[in-house]
Amino acid sequence: MKPVIYTCNPKKYIYIKNPKAACSSVLQVMFDWGHINRKPLHSDQKNQAEKWMEEDFKFDYFKFSFVRNPWSRFASLFQDKTKNVIGTKWEMRRWKKYKNHSFEQFARELSNKNVNAMDRHSRSQHLNLNRLKGLDFYGRVEEFDRDIHHVAKTIGMDLSKVPWKNKTSTRSYREYYNKETIEIVADIYRKDIEIFGYDFDGEKW
């Protein structure tokens, strides 16, 4: 799977999409700026391209993305793709088959699969970000307000209102977990945990 990138030539930046890590919120900001041209936000854009970062690589462009606590992201994947969107136009066959699974059952099932080959929603974040090649900045979902303001300042845009789109659940991700599922997700996303410095309760540093 190749990274999904959104390129804005007038402001010289590239956003690398990392599903289940504030994508809707970032795209809403870009829409408000007039840098993407249509809704719904996740539909194909005229200025969207799926390609390797090495192709059409722009060294003078600011390249950014966002990452998320892997345990939080996994709980969001479960809640959104196997529960919230079932019966809607956003339903995906790959995830529909888990609609009657408990969180524990879902975690056990995915522990026996190659999540990196399923789709970008389950894929490790460092792979969605092309192993961070050429990336100038990654913000954290947990510090979205702070980090999206950093992006805006860097590319010379105003940001008076910070949106928070497509929130999956009002529950804390911690409520989904027990000791077994904490370890399952740690095993699945061990590389992301090491690279981005997370532990179950947040950031390690």
Secondary structure, DSSP 8 states (H G I E B T S, - for coil): ---EEEEETTTTEEEEE-TTSSHHHHHHHHHHTT-S--SSTTS--TTEEE--TTTT--TTSEEEEEE--HHHHHHHHHHIIIIITTTSTT--HHHHTTTT--HHHHHHHHHTS-GGGT-TTTS-HHHHTGGGTT--EEEEGGGHHHHHHHHHHHHT---S---------SS-GGGG--HHHHHHHHHHTHHHHHHHTEETTEE--
